[in-house]
């Protein structure tokens, strides 16, 4: 039985390797290292502008489309605790409301920033961060969040097509 199990695993590994080598396009990254580095720089610029509360410059970082999305804390109970804000006018208003509520500090863990190309014109970034904010009932204590951004190539620039900010829930207390 054990030999049959090992033979099955070996056959699966060989078959998987054969399929993977037969389709090199699946493994090829759509964006080169220089492009991924440029997107990381754009992310750094986004964080700098957010921490300065430079709303006009932040507006320019986003894709100008009614399909642009920001997921963030809501101050309106009917929207739920967290909500999606679609289009540049709604995003500009949300960023202004958050930034005008008091100190807001975003501290990304750049050592964990990851940017990957999805296509030649779309990339995604992920980073854990601490955010200090006093908006919509938050108490101004730094708390852990995850930020996931979809980037879209617009001409020669990379713009934020969606920015999803998710609070990291506290670790549940150990039972017993």
N, C-alpha and C positions, 0 to 999 in steps of 0.2 A: 504494500500500500504506500509506504513512504517513498519507494523508488518511483512509483507511478506519479506521485505528487510532484517529486523533483523533476521528472521528465516533462510533466505538464507545464511547470513553471519555466523550465528551460525553453520549451517549444514556444510558449507565449512570449518570452523575452526575445527570442530570435525572430518571431513573426512581427512583433512590434518594431524591432530594429529594422527589419526589411521594409515595412510600410513607411517608417519615418525616413529612411534613406531614399525611398522611391519618390518622395514628395518634398524636395528641399524647399519649395516655396512656402510651406507651412512653417518652417523653422526660421526663415529669413525675417529679420526685423525690418519693418517698413521705414524706420527713421534712423539716420546715421547718428553717431555719437555727438557730432557738432550740433545737430538739430536738437537732440535731447538735452544737451548742455544749455542751449539757448532758451529752451522752455523752462529749465531749472532757474535760469537767470530771471525770466519773466515772473516766475513764482516768487522769487526773492523781492522783486520790484513790487509785486502785488502786496506782499506782507509789509513792506516799507510804507507804501501809500496808505494801507489800512491803519497802521499804527500812527501815522501822521494825521489821520482823518481827512485826507485830501480827496474829497468826494468827486471833484471835477476830473482829476487824473484817474481815479478808480473807474469812473464812467467809461473812460477811453480804453481801459483794459478789457472791457466786456465786449463780446460780439453784439453788434447793434441789430437786434432781431426780437420780435415778439416771442420767439421760442427760447430765448435765453432764460436760464433758471437759476435761482438762488434758493436753497433750502436752509432755513434759519429759525430761530426762536420767534414765536409769535407773541404779540402783546394782546391780541384780540381773542377772547375765549372761543368765539364761534369758528375760528380758523383751526382750533386745536392748539396743543402745546407747541408743536413745531409745524411749519407749513412750507409749501412751495410758493415762491413769488416769481411770476412769469413776466418777461418783458422788461425793457430797460427802465421805464418810468417806475414800475413797482420795485425793481431792484435798487434804483437810486434812492427812492423814498425809504426803503427798509434800511439801507446802509446809513443814510442820514439819521434815521430814528435811533438806530443802535449807537452810532458814533456820537450823537448828541446827548445820550442818556447819562453820560459820565465817562470815567476812564475806561478805555477799551485797549487791551494789550494782547496781541497774538504772538505766541512764542513757539514757533514750529521746532520740532526736533529734526534739524537739517540732516543729521546722520541717518535718519530713516526715510528721508524724502526719496520717493521712487517715481520716476517718469518712464512711461512705456508708450511706444507708438502702437496705435490700433490700426491705422491706415497711413498713407502718405500725408493726409490732411487732418487727422484726428489723433490726439494723444490724451493720455490720462495720467494725472499725478495723484499721489496718496502721501499723506504725512500725518502722524500724530502730533498734537500740539496742546499746549495749555493756553486757555483763553481766560482773561480777567475781564469781566463785564458786569455792569449793574442794570442791564436792560430787562424789562418785563419780569420783575421779581427775582432776578438773579442777584446775589448778595455781594458781588465784587470780589469774590474769592477765586483765585486761579483754579480752574477745573480742566480735566482732560477731555479733549475732543479729537475727532478724526476729520480731516478735510480731504475731500475727493473732488478733483476738478477735471472736467473734460475740456480740453483745449482744441480749438479749431483754427486751422490755417486760413487766414483771410489776407489774400495778396501775399506779401512777404512777412506779415506779422502773425503771431499766435495770440488768439483772443480767448477769454474765458467764455465757454458756451454754457457750462453749468458748474456751479459751486455748491457742493453738498457738505454742510457742517453738521456732524453728528456728535451728540454728547456721549461720552463713554460712561455707561452705568457703573455704579460702585460694585466692588466685588461682594457677592453675597456672603453673609456671615456663615461661618462653618457650623454645621449641625452637630449637636452632641457635644 
